[in-house]
Amino acid sequence: MSLRIAFDLDGVLADMDRELLRLASEMFGSKPSGRRSSGRREASAPAGAPEAGDGAADEVPAADQESELPATLSLRQRRQLWQRVQGTENFWSGLNELEPGEIKRLGALVEQREWEVVFLTRRPASAGESTQLQSQRWLHRHGVRFPSVFVVTGSRGKIAAALQLDVVVDDRPENCLDVVTDSNARAILVWRGDMQLVPGSARRLGIGVVASVKECLDVLEEVDVMHARPPSVLERLKRRLGLSAES
């Protein structure tokens, strides 16, 4: 039976943060600090919370919760930044890959191993084509034929349960927690920062942790190769990676 896998886009495959930091620098003079190095989101006011003296301004899109913007940006600036994104023609089509070549490798694995893969994102709309179509074109350009993209806002775990997924790959511990709590799917956390800072509960809850998409694809390939072998072998592999329900 084919593996059914979901990949998050921003922070896993696409480098949204670098483009947001570039825009922030252009708009507010903030010096971009580059992609996150700690694997943790900067502390900031809750999305949509009113700033002191700000009144009832537009809410920050849900995607802000998955970005790594400097804590020095005020909530008003964050809203202005996302308004700039939403007004930019086909913003989502212009992002860079986080790991050049790995999307092409994923596309090849999907065809070779007959994986059933979907891509999940919380991206807000921008000017131009729909978010879904921009994301599909982006994935196709980087090597995935006929990609299935879902623009979502709810629990990743409930989505995983509804789609009967085997694995969900994400860069957010909270999304991975949703997966292992609300579904039978296994979660793989892509953590590009210091491994010492990985939340201690991750492995205890059966969340696998990898340092890159390359490592994640290596794991998935190995799991798929073992898929047809005795279950005890597969379970030992999953346990080693923190993917077993018994972990």
Protein Blocks (a to p, Z undefined) as FASTA:
>chain_A
ZZdddddfehplpcfklmmmmmmmmmnopacebjafklpacddddehiacehkljadddd
fklmmcccdfklcfklmmmmmmmmmmpghkllmpccfbghjlmmmmmmmmmnopacdddd
fbdcdehidfklmmmmmmmmnopghiacdddfbdfklmmmmnopabdcdfbfklmmmmmm
mmcbdcddddfbdfklgcfklmmnopacdfbfklmmmmmmmmmmmmmmcfklmmmmmmmn
opafkZZ
